[in-house]
Amino acid sequence: MEYYTWILAFHVMSFISWMAMLFYQPRLYVYHREHADNGGFIEVVKIQENKLYHFIGVPAMWATIVSGSAMIALAPELFQTGMWLHVKLTAALLLVAYHFSLGWLKKRLHEGTCTKSGKFFRAYNEVPTILMIVIVIMVVVKPI
């Protein structure tokens, strides 16, 4: 258990990095859709979308998953402390699904086949906020 707190620290740092990508990627999609007529701008946004997704988001997501799995492997008794961990893991799985949906939407935007509007991406940008709130409450307050 001496490594548990180090893994926890790494888990929190990787989660923060992952959340930064999850918060900002849809904002880039808003810019992408709302400035579709500006080809030079779109090319710059595509580069930003790719770098943010592949060089920050993907490694941070995997670091979060691996460190979280390591914590569970080191302390499986956490599953006996109430339903909070089950709810947290469900919200985390939804974040993973959201992450991959951003990759799918990025591909569609780059191909020019995405029909979603800037308004859609503004609303879609709220999903990780809601899930993050659930995760933090479950971990800190453990209400159930």
Backbone as ProteinMPNN parsed JSONL, in Angstrom:
{"seq_chain_A": "MEYYTWILAFHVMSFISWMAMLFYQPRLYVYHREHADNGGFIEVVKIQENKLYHFIGVPAMWATIVSGSAMIALAPELFQTGMWLHVKLTAALLLVAYHFSLGWLKKRLHEGTCTKSGKFFRAYNEVPTILMIVIVIMVVVKPI", "coords_chain_A": {"N_chain_A": [[0.809, -1.204, 0.0], [2.156, 1.148, 0.17], [2.685, 2.376, -2.223], [0.253, 3.228, -3.085], [-0.724, 5.876, -2.555], [0.973, 7.373, -4.195], [0.223, 6.435, -6.687], [-2.416, 7.277, -6.643], [-2.012, 10.076, -6.639], [-0.856, 10.372, -9.19], [-3.021, 9.486, -10.675], [-4.949, 11.486, -10.19], [-3.625, 13.688, -11.366], [-3.45, 12.824, -14.044], [-6.152, 12.589, -14.632], [-6.973, 15.271, -14.436], [-5.569, 16.337, -16.63], [-6.767, 14.895, -18.709], [-9.415, 15.781, -18.458], [-9.059, 18.454, -19.172], [-8.64, 18.255, -21.92], [-11.113, 17.094, -22.636], [-12.828, 19.171, -22.029], [-11.989, 21.228, -23.767], [-11.817, 20.296, -26.431], [-14.471, 20.056, -27.67], [-15.018, 22.777, -27.843], [-13.223, 23.632, -29.768], [-14.45, 22.357, -31.874], [-16.771, 23.865, -32.092], [-15.69, 26.286, -33.067], [-14.705, 25.286, -35.459], [-17.056, 24.566, -36.869], [-18.442, 27.02, -36.922], [-16.856, 28.7, -38.397], [-16.569, 27.67, -40.905], [-16.376, 28.639, -43.471], [-13.951, 29.83, -43.705], [-11.199, 28.825, -44.888], [-8.364, 28.804, -44.314], [-8.313, 29.276, -41.553], [-9.72, 27.018, -40.669], [-7.934, 24.973, -41.311], [-5.89, 25.426, -39.458], [-7.317, 25.004, -37.082], [-7.94, 22.296, -37.393], [-5.409, 21.147, -37.068], [-4.947, 21.822, -34.379], [-7.072, 20.402, -33.187], [-6.347, 17.737, -33.778], [-3.82, 17.504, -32.458], [-4.497, 18.08, -29.762], [-6.334, 16.016, -29.215], [-4.931, 13.58, -29.846], [-2.327, 13.796, -28.692], [-2.573, 14.776, -26.129], [-5.133, 14.124, -25.024], [-5.591, 11.263, -25.538], [-3.262, 9.918, -24.347], [-3.604, 10.871, -21.691], [-6.12, 9.877, -21.007], [-5.624, 7.076, -21.067], [-3.65, 6.931, -19.085], [-5.154, 7.668, -16.884], [-7.008, 5.559, -16.79], [-5.313, 3.321, -16.436], [-3.961, 3.957, -14.018], [-6.151, 4.199, -12.297], [-7.148, 1.588, -12.429], [-4.985, 0.263, -11.295], [-5.123, 1.224, -8.669], [-7.52, 0.068, -7.834], [-6.801, -2.617, -8.04], [-4.872, -2.727, -6.033], [-6.393, -2.137, -3.814], [-8.925, -3.733, -3.504], [-10.942, -3.893, -1.683], [-12.297, -1.529, -1.683], [-14.623, -1.769, -3.096], [-16.381, -2.657, -1.221], [-17.144, -0.53, 0.29], [-19.462, 0.869, -0.101], [-21.814, 2.148, -2.551], [-20.661, 4.208, -3.935], [-18.251, 3.902, -5.425], [-19.048, 2.299, -7.542], [-20.828, 4.011, -8.868], [-19.059, 6.07, -9.508], [-17.281, 4.705, -11.242], [-19.046, 4.042, -13.293], [-19.676, 6.614, -14.255], [-17.114, 7.28, -15.099], [-16.745, 5.418, -17.165], [-18.656, 6.404, -18.916], [-17.405, 8.799, -19.523], [-15.228, 7.822, -20.971], [-16.583, 6.789, -23.195], [-17.61, 9.201, -24.162], [-15.209, 10.476, -24.786], [-14.296, 8.88, -26.974], [-16.387, 9.418, -28.687], [-15.839, 12.051, -29.296], [-13.554, 11.716, -30.851], [-14.663, 10.382, -33.052], [-16.409, 12.383, -33.97], [-14.515, 14.328, -34.615], [-13.214, 13.126, -36.754], [-15.321, 13.065, -38.606], [-15.751, 15.837, -38.894], [-13.328, 16.577, -40.096], [-13.492, 15.192, -42.458], [-15.511, 16.535, -43.61], [-18.126, 15.724, -43.375], [-19.71, 16.072, -41.179], [-22.697, 17.064, -39.712], [-23.447, 18.415, -37.504], [-24.179, 21.303, -35.514], [-22.717, 24.457, -34.398], [-24.103, 25.162, -32.113], [-24.955, 22.663, -31.178], [-22.456, 21.569, -30.431], [-21.752, 23.332, -28.405], [-23.644, 22.665, -26.445], [-23.048, 19.931, -26.154], [-20.613, 20.107, -25.01], [-21.094, 20.32, -22.332], [-21.435, 17.847, -21.231], [-19.032, 16.467, -20.168], [-18.611, 18.072, -17.938], [-20.821, 17.634, -16.258], [-20.474, 14.888, -15.736], [-17.966, 14.975, -14.484], [-18.615, 16.375, -12.144], [-20.277, 14.484, -10.888], [-18.382, 12.414, -10.503], [-16.445, 13.631, -8.782], [-18.019, 14.26, -6.535], [-18.786, 11.678, -5.76], [-16.312, 10.552, -5.063], [-15.25, 12.274, -3.08], [-17.351, 13.026, -1.245], [-18.842, 10.697, -1.001], [-21.688, 9.879, -1.001], [-23.394, 7.665, -1.205]], "CA_chain_A": [[0.0, 0.0, 0.0], [2.978, 2.361, 0.196], [2.631, 3.008, -3.547], [-1.123, 3.615, -3.388], [-0.894, 7.337, -2.602], [1.676, 7.859, -5.387], [-0.644, 6.114, -7.827], [-3.548, 8.193, -6.523], [-1.56, 11.396, -7.098], [-0.725, 10.279, -10.643], [-4.386, 9.352, -11.187], [-5.564, 12.821, -10.15], [-2.969, 14.522, -12.384], [-3.839, 12.384, -15.383], [-7.568, 12.929, -14.779], [-7.03, 16.708, -14.723], [-5.124, 16.515, -18.018], [-7.805, 14.343, -19.576], [-10.564, 16.685, -18.41], [-8.726, 19.655, -19.949], [-8.927, 17.918, -23.32], [-12.551, 16.883, -22.803], [-13.482, 20.484, -21.979], [-11.602, 22.133, -24.84], [-12.009, 19.719, -27.765], [-15.733, 20.486, -28.285], [-14.926, 24.217, -28.125], [-12.59, 23.707, -31.087], [-15.457, 21.953, -32.852], [-17.626, 25.044, -32.278], [-14.965, 27.17, -33.985], [-14.626, 24.591, -36.743], [-18.356, 24.673, -37.543], [-18.903, 28.395, -37.097], [-15.957, 29.405, -39.315], [-16.348, 26.708, -41.984], [-16.106, 29.338, -44.729], [-12.588, 30.378, -43.64], [-10.361, 27.639, -45.092], [-7.09, 28.89, -43.6], [-8.608, 29.114, -40.13], [-10.105, 25.618, -40.451], [-6.721, 24.14, -41.349], [-5.219, 25.605, -38.162], [-8.155, 24.344, -36.073], [-7.76, 20.847, -37.562], [-4.13, 20.79, -36.433], [-5.166, 21.896, -32.928], [-7.941, 19.288, -32.812], [-5.557, 16.504, -33.818], [-2.802, 17.491, -31.407], [-5.15, 17.991, -28.459], [-6.935, 14.692, -29.056], [-3.986, 12.456, -29.909], [-1.112, 13.956, -27.89], [-2.919, 15.067, -24.73], [-6.31, 13.378, -24.602], [-5.441, 9.802, -25.537], [-2.368, 9.466, -23.256], [-4.173, 11.191, -20.37], [-7.198, 8.923, -20.752], [-5.042, 5.778, -20.718], [-2.981, 7.069, -17.782], [-6.229, 7.673, -15.883], [-7.557, 4.203, -16.71], [-4.308, 2.407, -15.874], [-3.731, 4.275, -12.603], [-7.371, 3.835, -11.569], [-7.166, 0.12, -12.336], [-3.956, -0.124, -10.32], [-5.64, 1.506, -7.321], [-8.515, -0.962, -7.515], [-6.067, -3.87, -7.827], [-4.2, -2.642, -4.731], [-7.368, -2.004, -2.724], [-10.234, -4.207, -3.985], [-11.938, -3.713, -0.621], [-13.051, -0.305, -1.963], [-15.95, -2.15, -3.573], [-17.205, -2.954, -0.066], [-17.355, 0.7, 1.066], [-20.682, 1.547, -0.552], [-22.066, 2.211, -3.993], [-20.012, 5.375, -4.533], [-17.259, 3.498, -6.424], [-19.782, 1.818, -8.71], [-21.334, 5.199, -9.568], [-17.884, 6.749, -10.067], [-16.796, 3.933, -12.386], [-20.033, 4.206, -14.367], [-19.448, 7.945, -14.82], [-15.826, 7.226, -15.804], [-16.993, 4.701, -18.426], [-19.358, 7.343, -19.792], [-16.379, 9.731, -20.011], [-14.479, 7.118, -22.014], [-17.452, 6.785, -24.377], [-17.626, 10.588, -24.642], [-13.896, 10.694, -25.393], [-14.277, 8.252, -28.296], [-17.34, 10.137, -29.545], [-15.126, 13.234, -29.782], [-12.697, 11.253, -31.94], [-15.532, 10.116, -34.193], [-16.864, 13.677, -34.481], [-13.348, 14.974, -35.221], [-13.035, 12.498, -38.065], [-16.412, 13.556, -39.47], [-15.475, 17.25, -39.202], [-12.186, 16.637, -41.015], [-13.951, 14.676, -43.753], [-16.553, 17.428, -44.122], [-19.417, 15.031, -43.365], [-20.396, 16.336, -39.913], [-23.825, 17.985, -39.871], [-23.735, 19.03, -36.203], [-24.005, 22.759, -35.507], [-21.972, 25.041, -33.286], [-24.983, 25.075, -30.933], [-24.865, 21.292, -30.689], [-21.178, 21.376, -29.748], [-21.803, 24.09, -27.15], [-24.405, 21.846, -25.489], [-22.312, 18.681, -25.952], [-19.48, 20.471, -24.166], [-21.51, 20.259, -20.922], [-21.442, 16.444, -20.779], [-17.955, 16.12, -19.24], [-18.77, 18.841, -16.693], [-21.788, 16.908, -15.425], [-19.855, 13.64, -15.293], [-16.909, 15.315, -13.527], [-19.28, 16.705, -10.878], [-20.678, 13.206, -10.29], [-17.179, 11.702, -10.066], [-15.839, 14.301, -7.622], [-18.906, 14.069, -5.375], [-18.702, 10.276, -5.327], [-15.001, 10.28, -4.444], [-14.997, 13.102, -1.897], [-18.453, 12.994, -0.278], [-19.308, 9.306, -0.89], [-23.056, 9.98, -0.434], [-24.159, 6.404, -1.231]], "C_chain_A": [[0.851, 1.266, 0.0], [2.957, 3.093, -1.142], [1.258, 3.577, -3.873], [-1.274, 5.133, -3.501], [-0.154, 7.962, -3.785], [0.839, 7.598, -6.636], [-1.867, 7.03, -7.822], [-3.175, 9.591, -7.021], [-1.442, 11.419, -8.622], [-2.104, 10.211, -11.299], [-5.077, 10.717, -11.241], [-4.95, 13.722, -11.223], [-3.387, 14.113, -13.798], [-5.313, 12.697, -15.647], [-7.737, 14.416, -15.098], [-6.623, 16.978, -16.173], [-6.182, 16.027, -19.001], [-9.016, 15.273, -19.623], [-10.292, 17.962, -19.194], [-9.023, 19.413, -21.426], [-10.428, 17.782, -23.544], [-13.328, 18.191, -22.763], [-13.201, 21.314, -23.235], [-11.869, 21.598, -26.245], [-13.343, 20.149, -28.389], [-15.754, 21.988, -28.599], [-14.242, 24.419, -29.483], [-13.582, 23.315, -32.179], [-16.451, 23.083, -33.116], [-16.971, 25.989, -33.281], [-14.923, 26.582, -35.395], [-15.929, 24.785, -37.529], [-18.725, 26.122, -37.857], [-18.021, 29.218, -38.029], [-15.618, 28.518, -40.515], [-15.985, 27.382, -43.306], [-14.694, 29.928, -44.796], [-11.594, 29.212, -43.687], [-9.047, 27.66, -44.333], [-7.266, 28.693, -42.103], [-8.919, 27.657, -39.81], [-8.891, 24.71, -40.454], [-5.948, 24.236, -40.038], [-5.998, 24.881, -37.065], [-8.024, 22.826, -36.175], [-6.466, 20.37, -36.908], [-4.289, 20.793, -34.909], [-6.019, 20.729, -32.446], [-7.16, 17.975, -32.763], [-4.555, 16.431, -32.682], [-3.428, 17.344, -30.024], [-5.691, 16.587, -28.22], [-5.875, 13.606, -28.915], [-2.797, 12.583, -28.952], [-1.372, 14.313, -26.438], [-4.041, 14.148, -24.269], [-6.113, 11.881, -24.499], [-4.468, 9.335, -24.441], [-2.942, 9.732, -21.863], [-5.307, 10.233, -20.021], [-6.619, 7.573, -20.316], [-4.311, 5.826, -19.383], [-4.01, 7.047, -16.657], [-6.778, 6.262, -15.694], [-6.568, 3.258, -16.033], [-4.092, 2.694, -14.391], [-4.962, 3.949, -11.762], [-7.487, 2.332, -11.387], [-6.147, -0.378, -11.321], [-4.439, 0.118, -8.89], [-6.667, 0.461, -6.903], [-7.826, -2.301, -7.256], [-5.381, -3.881, -6.465], [-5.179, -2.607, -3.559], [-8.756, -2.457, -3.186], [-11.333, -4.065, -2.938], [-12.741, -2.423, -0.795], [-14.464, -0.618, -2.453], [-16.904, -2.462, -2.415], [-17.571, -1.702, 0.738], [-18.583, 1.485, 0.64], [-20.742, 1.603, -2.064], [-21.323, 3.351, -4.686], [-19.035, 4.981, -5.639], [-17.937, 3.0, -7.699], [-20.298, 2.997, -9.541], [-20.175, 5.942, -10.228], [-17.387, 6.02, -11.313], [-17.762, 4.007, -13.57], [-19.851, 5.556, -15.048], [-18.132, 7.977, -15.601], [-15.973, 6.494, -17.14], [-17.738, 5.588, -19.424], [-18.393, 8.395, -20.34], [-15.541, 9.098, -21.117], [-15.303, 7.097, -23.308], [-17.51, 8.183, -24.998], [-16.316, 10.91, -25.367], [-13.867, 10.124, -26.82], [-15.287, 8.905, -29.24], [-16.701, 11.407, -30.095], [-14.193, 12.866, -30.935], [-13.494, 10.99, -33.207], [-16.009, 11.425, -34.826], [-15.726, 14.438, -35.163], [-13.133, 14.425, -36.626], [-14.09, 13.008, -39.048], [-16.2, 15.018, -39.852], [-14.369, 17.374, -40.247], [-12.555, 16.135, -42.409], [-14.975, 15.602, -44.411], [-17.928, 16.8, -44.145], [-20.212, 15.263, -42.08], [-21.487, 17.38, -40.134], [-24.193, 18.682, -38.565], [-23.412, 20.524, -36.259], [-23.109, 23.202, -34.353], [-22.776, 24.977, -31.997], [-24.936, 23.679, -30.319], [-23.583, 21.106, -29.88], [-21.101, 22.179, -28.457], [-22.53, 23.28, -26.07], [-23.639, 20.567, -25.15], [-21.116, 18.893, -25.027], [-19.819, 20.394, -22.675], [-21.473, 18.84, -20.363], [-20.288, 16.139, -19.828], [-18.033, 16.889, -17.92], [-19.695, 18.097, -15.74], [-21.164, 15.629, -14.884], [-18.735, 13.894, -14.285], [-17.508, 15.648, -12.161], [-19.686, 15.428, -10.157], [-19.458, 12.474, -9.73], [-16.592, 12.327, -8.806], [-16.711, 14.131, -6.386], [-18.815, 12.638, -4.859], [-17.412, 10.0, -4.575], [-14.83, 11.036, -3.136], [-16.08, 12.937, -0.834], [-18.914, 11.564, 0.009], [-20.746, 9.247, -0.313], [-23.835, 8.682, -0.435], [-23.229, 5.228, -0.987]], "O_chain_A": [[0.31, 2.36, -0.156], [3.186, 4.302, -1.189], [1.114, 4.33, -4.836], [-1.89, 5.621, -4.448], [-0.603, 8.974, -4.325], [0.76, 8.441, -7.529], [-2.301, 7.502, -8.874], [-3.947, 10.215, -7.749], [-1.878, 12.371, -9.268], [-2.327, 10.807, -12.353], [-5.716, 11.053, -12.238], [-5.672, 14.441, -11.914], [-3.646, 14.968, -14.645], [-5.68, 13.035, -16.773], [-8.557, 14.778, -15.942], [-7.27, 17.766, -16.862], [-6.452, 16.681, -20.008], [-9.574, 15.523, -20.691], [-11.203, 18.501, -19.822], [-9.593, 20.272, -22.099], [-10.959, 18.296, -24.528], [-14.377, 18.307, -23.396], [-14.083, 22.027, -23.713], [-12.123, 22.382, -27.16], [-13.352, 20.574, -29.544], [-16.44, 22.415, -29.527], [-14.647, 25.286, -30.257], [-13.559, 23.873, -33.276], [-16.922, 23.242, -34.243], [-17.613, 26.439, -34.23], [-15.084, 27.292, -36.387], [-15.902, 25.126, -38.712], [-19.256, 26.415, -38.928], [-18.4, 30.324, -38.413], [-14.523, 28.603, -41.072], [-15.356, 26.765, -44.165], [-14.292, 30.463, -45.829], [-11.2, 28.681, -42.648], [-8.648, 26.644, -43.765], [-6.461, 28.019, -41.46], [-8.446, 27.12, -38.808], [-8.83, 23.764, -39.668], [-5.41, 23.238, -39.56], [-5.403, 24.219, -36.215], [-7.998, 22.139, -35.153], [-6.434, 19.317, -36.272], [-3.822, 19.877, -34.231], [-5.723, 20.131, -31.411], [-7.299, 17.197, -31.818], [-4.451, 15.404, -32.013], [-2.942, 16.566, -29.203], [-5.521, 16.033, -27.134], [-5.915, 12.808, -27.979], [-2.308, 11.571, -28.449], [-0.483, 14.169, -25.598], [-3.919, 13.473, -23.247], [-6.438, 11.286, -23.472], [-4.813, 8.437, -23.674], [-2.785, 8.912, -20.958], [-5.44, 9.823, -18.868], [-7.061, 6.993, -19.324], [-4.351, 4.856, -18.625], [-3.763, 6.472, -15.597], [-6.989, 5.822, -14.564], [-6.948, 2.483, -15.155], [-4.045, 1.763, -13.586], [-4.831, 3.474, -10.634], [-7.877, 1.856, -10.321], [-6.41, -1.322, -10.577], [-4.187, -0.697, -8.003], [-6.681, 0.022, -5.754], [-8.224, -3.038, -6.354], [-5.314, -4.922, -5.812], [-4.836, -3.002, -2.444], [-9.674, -1.639, -3.252], [-12.519, -4.112, -3.267], [-13.758, -2.238, -0.127], [-15.387, 0.17, -2.25], [-18.116, -2.524, -2.619], [-18.241, -1.809, 1.765], [-18.721, 2.656, 0.993], [-19.828, 1.156, -2.758], [-21.356, 3.445, -5.913], [-18.982, 5.639, -6.679], [-17.454, 3.252, -8.803], [-20.214, 2.981, -10.769], [-20.289, 6.39, -11.369], [-17.104, 6.653, -12.33], [-17.33, 4.031, -14.722], [-19.868, 5.642, -16.276], [-18.044, 8.624, -16.645], [-15.387, 6.91, -18.139], [-17.484, 5.53, -20.627], [-18.535, 8.835, -21.48], [-15.184, 9.765, -22.088], [-14.774, 7.359, -24.388], [-17.464, 8.325, -26.22], [-16.319, 11.537, -26.427], [-13.461, 10.81, -27.758], [-15.071, 8.943, -30.452], [-16.982, 11.803, -31.226], [-14.06, 13.628, -31.892], [-13.057, 11.332, -34.305], [-16.017, 11.568, -36.048], [-15.943, 15.114, -36.169], [-12.899, 15.181, -37.569], [-13.773, 13.341, -40.19], [-16.438, 15.402, -40.997], [-14.466, 18.182, -41.171], [-12.004, 16.592, -43.411], [-15.271, 15.479, -45.6], [-18.815, 17.279, -44.852], [-21.292, 14.695, -41.921], [-21.227, 18.452, -40.68], [-25.149, 19.456, -38.524], [-22.494, 20.95, -36.961], [-22.789, 22.421, -33.456], [-22.22, 24.766, -30.919], [-24.884, 23.528, -29.098], [-23.612, 20.555, -28.78], [-20.449, 21.749, -27.505], [-22.084, 23.219, -24.924], [-23.588, 20.165, -23.987], [-20.668, 17.967, -24.35], [-18.914, 20.402, -21.84], [-21.48, 18.655, -19.146], [-20.535, 15.591, -18.754], [-17.566, 16.399, -16.892], [-19.39, 17.947, -14.557], [-21.31, 15.319, -13.702], [-18.566, 13.125, -13.338], [-16.964, 15.246, -11.133], [-19.467, 15.298, -8.953], [-19.498, 11.971, -8.607], [-16.273, 11.611, -7.857], [-16.193, 13.881, -5.298], [-18.771, 12.416, -3.649], [-17.416, 9.296, -3.565], [-14.309, 10.477, -2.171], [-15.773, 12.731, 0.341], [-19.326, 11.254, 1.126], [-20.976, 8.638, 0.732], [-24.845, 8.582, 0.262], [-23.676, 4.081, -0.97]]}, "name": "protein", "num_of_chains": 1, "seq": "MEYYTWILAFHVMSFISWMAMLFYQPRLYVYHREHADNGGFIEVVKIQENKLYHFIGVPAMWATIVSGSAMIALAPELFQTGMWLHVKLTAALLLVAYHFSLGWLKKRLHEGTCTKSGKFFRAYNEVPTILMIVIVIMVVVKPI"}
